[in-house]
Amino acid sequence: MKIDFKHNQSAHCENGVVSNLLNFHGLPLSEPMAFGIGSGLFFVYIPFLKVNYAPAFSYRPMPGFIFSRVSKRLGFKIKRIKFSSKEKAQATLDQELAKNNPVGLQVGVYNLPYFPDEYRFHFNAHNLVVYGKEDEQYLVSDPVMPGVTKLTAKELEKVRFAKGALAPKGHIYYPVALPKTFDLKKAIRKGIKHTCKDMLAPVPFVGVKGIKFVAKKIRKWPQKVGVKKTNHYLGQLVRMQEEIGTGGGGFRFIYAAFLQEAAGILEEPKLIELSKELTAIGDQWRDFAVEASRLYKNRSKETDAYNKIADKLEHIADAEKTFYIALKKAIR
């Protein structure tokens, strides 16, 4: 049982699943376009939620939100099922594959055998596609991997029912009732407006204000919680930025590609300029990650290092505020 499914590697798992599933169903959509229409650019700091013994930082909305927003804005539905029974979860998967229907799955990363050891940690919001079954092994298109791979039923069950925060509970999903026509221009505008609203939200923990808030915390953490714990928190911040779903810099590069694509569709040349501006901001995020990683690995030669990386983060927040204000104005 093997579906004629085309695997395309992507920068981010949920974008890749969305793009690959929709392309299979005859609705061509690039990864940047899926990310932009789905308003995937986000930032939130949640100090009361601990992940790996550090505050939670997220550079993306909740798992599933991107696909849900894409479906709403392009006019189709998504079938989603979670399970309490592992047997029923596998039976449902087999039934969909028998119908020639590739499906998206939410899984835990830690026990994926094809992931390099350095990328295996307890994170349960990874997405992949299963598109067939051969010799009692499931055929897997993980969009962040260069090629397809296979998992045994036991291996797949283990990651589908991983424990902890955001436990997937066997989550299976796939598009249904896809439209023959859709208003791409309208979907793009809605996606951009939603992103601007999120990133300019008047809430201390969210968007640009959230980034500034974290910068202030970086200045205070060494005295408040100690250097060791501060470095652990910085490690968490960088991991969420650079390893879990490409995060800060990577997301800016994807969104910049979306703006380039959108500029042609909307016939709005200003978006080309803003795309270049966001690419430069993405470079700043990458520079911040390098400096922060040197610090928490005790390799920094800077004096007053915590204040200096906080300065970098505040500068990024200021640049992003200017960018989103201009973007909001460009698509009115």
Secondary structure, DSSP 8 states (H G I E B T S, - for coil): -B--------SSHHHHHHHHHHHHTT----HHHHHHHTT----EEEEEEEETTEEEEESS-STTHHHHHHHHHHT-EEEEE--S-HHHHHHHHHHHHHTT--EEEEE-STT-TTS-GGG-SS---EEEEEEEEETTEEEEE-TTSSS-EEEEHHHHHHHHT--STT--TT-EEEEES--S---HHHHHHHHHHHHHHHHT-S-TTBHHHHHHHHHHHHHHHHHHT-HHHHHHHHHHHHHHHHTSTTHHHHHHHHHHHHHHHHHHHHT-THHHHHHHHHHHHHHHHHHHHHHHHHHHTT----TTHHHHHHHHHHHHHHHHHHHHHHHHHHT-
